[in-house]
Amino acid sequence: MPKISGAKLLAATTAVVVLVLACNLELLPLALLVDAIGLDVLALLLGAQIAAAWPGLRAGAAGLLRRARLLLRL
């Protein structure tokens, strides 16, 4: 598996974000935010929100996995 440098990964991520913003008109205000604060700060803010929601997501996923195991045993 080839190693991908951090610069190439950042360039690819930026290209994907720009394409998503360009294709969806509902995300146009987010494009202005990315332009104002930068992609790295936006990624930091999104990561902070995911970290805050992680315990709830993990608890919900545990319940769903438990139900799936019961269904698969039948």
N, C-alpha and C positions, 0 to 999 in steps of 0.2 A: 504494500500500500504506500503510495507516494506521500511524502510529508508536504503539508500545505503551510506556507509561512503565514504569519499574522497579518502581514500587509495584504496578501492575496485574499485572505478570509474577510478582512475588513472591506476590501473593494467589492467582493461578491455580495456581502451583506448590504452594503450601501446601494448597489445596483438593484437588488431585490426590493429593498424598501422604496426606492424611487419608482420602480415599476408598479408596485402595489399602490402607491399614492397617486400615480398618474392614471391608473386604470379605474380607480374608485373615486367618484366625485364626492362621496360622503366623507372621505378622509382628507379633503382639501384643507380644512383648518389645521390638521396635523402636519401637513406639508409646511405651513407657515411656522408652526412650532419647531419643526426640525430645522428649518432655515434659520430661525432666531437663536436657538440654543445649541444646535449641533446634534449629530447622530449619537455621539458617545454619551452625552448627558441624557438623551432620551432613553438609551439602553439602560443607563443606570437607574433612571426613574421607574422603568418597567420592571427591572430586576428587584427593586425595593418593593413594588406592589406584589410581585409574585412571592417574595420572601414573607411578606405579611400574611398572605392568603394561604401559604403552604400547609400549616397545621390543619386548617379546615378542609383543604383539598385532599390531604392524606387520610383524614378520618372518613371522608365520604367515599374515597376509593377503597378503603378497607372494607366498608360495608358492602359495596358493590362486588368486590372480589369474593367475599364470603357467600353472597347469594349466588354468584356464578359457580362457585365450587359445589354448592348444594344442587344446582340445576344439572351440572355435568355428571354428578353421581347417580342421578335417576335414570 
